[in-house]
């Protein structure tokens, strides 16, 4: 979606230029601020100097030199986990998961006065509750789907979201979370050591619940250990995880109609959405 260019400096060092999507690219509502979100995230994390998070060198929201908004960040070495995972030992994979859990926890140590997008909170317009912020985020993707006349059980999804959303009230402190965190294509692995070398793409960051990170959709014991979390979940946490799963699946289906459609991926997401909605109907708050 975003244009990526590798820049090589005279001293041989590499940088990565990430540009805005083409004006002809149809974007979901929450995707319209992805580049700005990533720049804000990297600015927030700059002081941590974590070697697995790239340093931001420049962000130009007006695109004076490039013609559209762009950022320049540190180039991260490594091969994506999606390419590497078949050749990793169980010990190497546990090490990566443990490191990802630790990194997720470190990111979540950053807190804000309000919930919602990084832009809203920076402007003092954050939501007072995670329940309100998440429901607004979910409603946005549902409207994206409706705009494209995608066949989905909208009424049932909205009903279950409304019924189960009180479970979100237990999230009282807005923490920094990358919604797509842990996605194999965003995780970089050192080809020689099999260890985590970096994480890229923080454009989905929000101030909210750390459990919304994609890595918790099916977290291994090593992830939970690295994050310092208990192996079991409370009733409210399980409800929140199912709500987040539903959101992700609706997003996965909707994006198929805004990009090059992959019918196999769409069918799989629809099948899992049906299962998730059925699970939601069986859940009770008390």
Wavefront OBJ file of the C-alpha trace (Angstrom):
o trace
v 0.000 0.000 0.000
v 2.769 2.455 0.962
v 5.710 2.988 -1.368
v 9.049 1.789 0.047
v 12.482 2.813 -1.236
v 15.887 1.770 0.012
v 18.305 4.698 0.238
v 22.066 4.090 0.249
v 24.287 6.834 1.682
v 27.818 7.603 0.543
v 29.202 5.796 3.597
v 27.298 2.642 2.657
v 24.628 3.008 5.347
v 21.035 2.182 4.410
v 17.858 4.116 5.164
v 14.261 3.373 4.238
v 11.922 5.950 2.705
v 8.233 5.204 3.222
v 5.814 7.271 1.170
v 2.071 7.823 1.185
v -0.143 5.518 -0.880
v -1.009 6.648 -4.386
v -3.950 9.052 -4.600
v -5.666 6.339 -6.657
v -5.488 3.826 -3.787
v -8.789 3.326 -1.977
v -8.187 3.522 1.770
v -10.117 2.355 4.795
v -10.964 5.086 7.281
v -8.273 4.151 9.782
v -5.650 3.741 7.025
v -5.789 7.417 6.051
v -3.499 8.408 8.928
v -1.207 5.358 8.894
v 1.958 7.234 7.904
v 1.410 9.985 10.470
v 0.667 7.349 13.120
v 3.920 5.533 12.415
v 5.898 8.779 12.589
v 4.281 9.670 15.920
v 4.903 6.182 17.277
v 8.594 6.203 16.331
v 8.947 9.667 17.870
v 7.414 8.406 21.120
v 9.752 5.400 21.216
v 12.896 7.306 20.173
v 14.132 7.652 23.755
v 13.913 3.905 24.376
v 16.736 3.279 21.869
v 15.551 -0.311 21.479
v 17.611 -1.968 18.717
v 14.538 -3.840 17.463
v 12.602 -0.617 16.796
v 13.847 1.574 13.919
v 14.919 5.148 14.542
v 12.949 7.877 12.777
v 15.203 10.366 10.981
v 12.703 12.586 9.206
v 8.968 12.993 8.672
v 7.474 15.443 6.186
v 3.660 15.517 6.328
v 3.515 17.990 3.427
v 5.822 16.180 1.017
v 7.777 19.233 -0.068
v 10.528 17.121 -1.635
v 8.645 13.921 -2.432
v 5.305 15.311 -3.630
v 3.376 13.593 -0.830
v 3.905 12.819 2.845
v 6.834 10.541 3.633
v 9.119 9.430 6.427
v 12.726 8.267 6.486
v 13.704 5.699 9.082
v 16.502 3.314 9.934
v 16.702 0.280 7.642
v 16.268 -2.935 9.625
v 18.267 -6.006 8.670
v 16.714 -9.459 8.664
v 14.272 -11.734 6.911
v 10.568 -11.778 7.721
v 9.289 -14.392 10.141
v 6.760 -15.474 7.509
v 9.705 -16.522 5.315
v 11.823 -17.953 8.124
v 9.464 -19.773 10.476
v 9.537 -23.085 8.586
v 13.294 -23.381 9.166
v 13.405 -22.317 12.821
v 13.887 -24.744 15.688
v 11.312 -24.752 18.493
v 13.935 -23.194 20.764
v 14.575 -20.366 18.291
v 10.842 -19.749 17.865
v 10.318 -19.638 21.625
v 13.169 -17.143 21.877
v 11.576 -14.913 19.240
v 8.163 -15.149 20.913
v 9.629 -14.354 24.319
v 11.442 -11.320 22.892
v 8.255 -10.149 21.132
v 6.316 -10.448 24.380
v 8.952 -8.405 26.199
v 8.958 -5.775 23.439
v 5.161 -5.555 23.485
v 5.222 -5.044 27.237
v 7.890 -2.334 26.919
v 5.816 -0.494 24.304
v 2.784 -0.756 26.585
v 4.616 1.050 29.375
v 3.839 4.252 27.469
v 0.544 5.704 28.680
v -1.649 8.642 27.639
v -4.477 10.772 29.105
v -7.061 9.489 26.605
v -8.026 6.550 24.404
v -8.077 6.401 20.611
v -5.808 7.260 17.724
v -2.435 8.854 18.335
v -3.604 11.927 16.420
v -6.779 12.390 18.475
v -4.988 12.023 21.786
v -2.163 14.372 20.733
v -4.798 17.022 19.967
v -6.495 16.514 23.326
v -9.490 14.886 21.652
v -9.039 11.347 22.961
v -11.998 9.306 24.167
v -12.635 9.055 27.931
v -13.062 5.264 27.839
v -11.633 2.340 25.882
v -15.176 1.080 25.372
v -16.070 4.260 23.496
v -12.801 4.342 21.525
v -12.933 0.691 20.448
v -16.609 0.849 19.476
v -15.843 3.914 17.323
v -12.926 2.075 15.691
v -15.112 -0.973 15.013
v -17.941 1.162 13.657
v -15.462 2.743 11.244
v -14.520 -0.593 9.668
v -18.187 -1.644 9.515
v -18.988 1.548 7.609
v -16.063 0.898 5.266
v -17.627 -2.488 4.531
v -21.093 -0.993 4.059
v -19.706 1.645 1.698
v -18.510 -1.157 -0.586
v -21.721 -3.218 -0.205
v -19.890 -6.160 1.360
v -22.212 -8.906 2.551
v -21.746 -9.236 6.329
v -24.103 -9.861 9.296
v -23.977 -6.186 10.345
v -26.940 -6.240 12.734
v -25.685 -9.301 14.576
v -22.147 -7.908 14.858
v -23.379 -4.545 16.156
v -25.722 -6.244 18.625
v -22.990 -8.459 20.073
v -20.541 -5.555 20.209
v -23.061 -3.471 22.144
v -23.942 -6.369 24.465
v -20.362 -7.356 25.284
v -18.706 -3.923 25.211
v -19.073 -3.350 28.999
v -16.150 -5.802 29.351
v -13.975 -3.086 27.811
v -14.595 -0.794 30.788
v -12.033 -2.753 32.811
v -9.315 -1.130 30.672
v -8.800 2.063 32.657
v -5.333 3.214 31.531
v -4.698 4.074 27.850
v -1.550 2.176 26.883
v 0.346 2.258 23.615
v -0.430 -0.832 21.529
v 0.306 -1.758 17.922
v -2.822 -3.558 16.711
v -0.905 -5.567 14.070
v 1.991 -6.371 16.424
v 3.325 -9.887 15.926
v 2.172 -10.264 12.327
v 4.840 -12.541 10.759
v 5.429 -10.199 7.801
v 6.294 -7.389 10.257
v 8.742 -9.431 12.355
v 12.370 -9.619 11.188
v 14.712 -12.475 12.078
v 18.493 -12.718 11.797
v 19.148 -15.445 9.219
v 22.290 -16.708 10.955
v 21.291 -16.684 14.620
v 17.538 -17.221 14.251
v 16.969 -14.423 16.762
v 14.663 -11.412 16.559
v 16.422 -8.587 14.714
v 13.621 -6.061 14.404
v 9.955 -5.179 14.082
v 8.572 -2.903 11.379
v 5.282 -1.166 10.538
v 3.763 0.560 13.535
v 1.050 2.331 11.551
v -1.761 0.570 13.426
v -0.738 1.941 16.845
v -3.457 3.292 19.151
v -3.845 4.269 22.784
v -5.863 1.405 24.182
v -5.645 -2.161 25.468
v -2.397 -4.114 25.036
v -4.463 -7.295 24.567
v -5.638 -5.948 21.213
v -2.221 -6.739 19.696
v -2.557 -9.417 17.018
v 0.025 -11.596 18.751
v -2.529 -12.343 21.500
v -4.943 -13.900 19.005
v -3.085 -17.154 19.590
v -0.318 -16.317 22.042
v 2.244 -18.997 22.834
v 3.385 -19.558 26.440
v 6.694 -17.910 25.466
v 4.897 -14.712 24.373
v 3.000 -14.541 27.673
v 6.180 -15.264 29.613
v 8.046 -12.499 27.794
v 5.197 -10.064 28.407
v 5.084 -10.974 32.098
v 1.465 -12.134 31.852
v -0.368 -15.018 33.485
v -1.012 -18.109 31.366
v -4.770 -17.963 32.036
v -7.213 -15.197 31.154
v -10.092 -13.751 33.176
v -13.677 -13.808 31.882
v -13.492 -10.136 30.895
v -10.146 -10.620 29.155
v -11.550 -13.523 27.140
v -14.511 -11.384 26.074
v -12.164 -8.594 25.026
v -10.030 -11.030 23.023
v -13.104 -12.309 21.158
v -14.205 -8.738 20.377
v -10.740 -7.976 19.016
v -10.791 -11.180 16.951
v -14.119 -10.138 15.432
v -12.716 -6.701 14.592
v -9.649 -8.205 12.912
v -11.714 -10.616 10.820
v -14.117 -7.909 9.639
v -11.046 -5.831 8.723
v -9.474 -8.757 6.841
v -12.653 -9.320 4.833
v -13.203 -5.631 4.117
v -9.653 -4.965 2.947
v -10.091 -7.660 0.275
v -12.553 -5.364 -1.495
v -10.195 -2.381 -1.297
v -7.108 -4.253 -2.583
v -6.383 -7.120 -4.951
v -8.970 -9.623 -3.805
v -7.760 -13.026 -2.622
v -10.815 -15.287 -2.540
v -9.046 -17.995 -0.525
v -8.075 -15.529 2.220
v -11.547 -14.014 2.189
v -13.232 -17.415 2.470
v -11.000 -18.360 5.401
v -11.704 -15.045 7.169
v -15.461 -15.448 6.611
v -15.389 -18.978 8.010
v -13.521 -17.817 11.105
v -15.845 -14.817 11.488
v -18.858 -17.142 11.568
v -17.158 -19.181 14.306
v -16.215 -16.038 16.245
v -19.736 -14.573 16.126
v -21.125 -17.895 17.359
v -18.621 -17.739 20.219
v -19.702 -14.178 21.017
v -23.359 -15.222 21.298
v -22.402 -17.820 23.922
v -20.484 -15.368 26.092
v -22.036 -13.684 29.118
v -20.728 -10.754 31.106
v -21.549 -12.316 34.472
l 1 2 3 4 5 6 7 8 9 10 11 12 13 14 15 16 17 18 19 20 21 22 23 24 25 26 27 28 29 30 31 32 33 34 35 36 37 38 39 40 41 42 43 44 45 46 47 48 49 50 51 52 53 54 55 56 57 58 59 60 61 62 63 64 65 66 67 68 69 70 71 72 73 74 75 76 77 78 79 80 81 82 83 84 85 86 87 88 89 90 91 92 93 94 95 96 97 98 99 100 101 102 103 104 105 106 107 108 109 110 111 112 113 114 115 116 117 118 119 120 121 122 123 124 125 126 127 128 129 130 131 132 133 134 135 136 137 138 139 140 141 142 143 144 145 146 147 148 149 150 151 152 153 154 155 156 157 158 159 160 161 162 163 164 165 166 167 168 169 170 171 172 173 174 175 176 177 178 179 180 181 182 183 184 185 186 187 188 189 190 191 192 193 194 195 196 197 198 199 200 201 202 203 204 205 206 207 208 209 210 211 212 213 214 215 216 217 218 219 220 221 222 223 224 225 226 227 228 229 230 231 232 233 234 235 236 237 238 239 240 241 242 243 244 245 246 247 248 249 250 251 252 253 254 255 256 257 258 259 260 261 262 263 264 265 266 267 268 269 270 271 272 273 274 275 276 277 278 279 280 281 282 283 284 285 286
